């Protein structure tokens, strides 16, 4: 509740790291040469306490910084829920609808006056929003667990633009979860909320492309349909490996021209992301951990988020909002700072990734035996390559399942269930292959 012409939104666990930040913002908002449609200035969400190699990809470098810089070249980045300065007018309509705030939106009397106090009590009342446009056409938008993303998207659909300000000294710093379960739960919650935006009446793939511009609409669609990536990730994590266990070749042979296309796409995608990280001053190790976490998210958070959304859509389940735990446990903190993955909780989120780890390891070993016996590497090379790539990515899982004894190891229950699921998939696979 504020009377200010400029409004800062900030998460409760974030703090200001640079006293010059408001000055930077006012340089944009008060510049007469700036586009009058400029609605907000977004700073990147940056976390302190991230370990040296960011093993969980908690900094979300691509999402909060690299991609935001790209969107800045269009109409500006989306609102990420924190570290954002808004013009007050953006909450009351489009740029053409609110050239100047009238007295209904801005009160000039003393905050101690009876009129202002009466208005404050009225606004604070639980029934204030009923029968109003608040939450649909005014203020922060309702209807999604990711209300920040949804709000920023609809503001740009209204015609507002934004600016991404990323100074060398972070404007704000916050806390990031330091255990894998909390991070995956957070991403799962985001996935459900993003799907709510993807399939609403203002879907970026239809309404956004027309209302903003095609490129920006596709940027928003990329995130709105985030969890759909679970489908190809799951296919590549299981299908080629199960085919390998049944000695079935599903990719072109190494001597065929189409083989080069697969290699080009594989190296091109990973090479581009690696280059983006390095150009942004990050290490190769951080890039490697980020791509590993993308696969882990695809096999856990995205799958469960997609399932949760559709269960909610048909009325079977209702998603409960859980605040991400950022409480620091001494032993957890010690493992995190040493770069050791922390599982410890018998969560269903770990089942798909541990099952994939088992399938990939077994299929790779079986593939080696087959190649040594039959001398036929050419036909199975791509599947062997995928399995070996997955094994390298899954090394922290193998450690947690077999080698470790600390409290952060993979629970025995999850390991046994994963082995059972892997065995069941192996028995069913011959029906397909």
Secondary structure, DSSP 8 states (H G I E B T S, - for coil): ----SEEEE--TT-EE--TTHHHHHHHHHT-TTS-TTEEEEEE---BSS--TT-TT-TT-HIIIIIHHHHHHTTT-----SSSEEEEGGGGGS-TTT-SS--TTT---S-TTSHHHHHHHHHHHSTTTTTTSSBTTTBSS--SSS-HHHHHHHHHHHHT-EEEEE--SS-SEEB----SHHHHHHHHHHHHHHHHHHHTSTT-IIIIIHHHT-HHHHHHHHHHHTGGGHHHHHHHHHHHHHHHHHTT---S--TTSHHHHHHHHHHHHHHHHHHHHHHHTT--HHHHHHHHHHHHHHHTTHHHHHHHHHHHHHTTS-------------HHHHHHHHTT-----S--GGGHHHHHHHHHHHHHHHHHHHHHHHH---TTTHHHHHHHHHHHHHTHHHHIIIII--STTS--HHHHHHHHHHHHHHHHHHHHH-
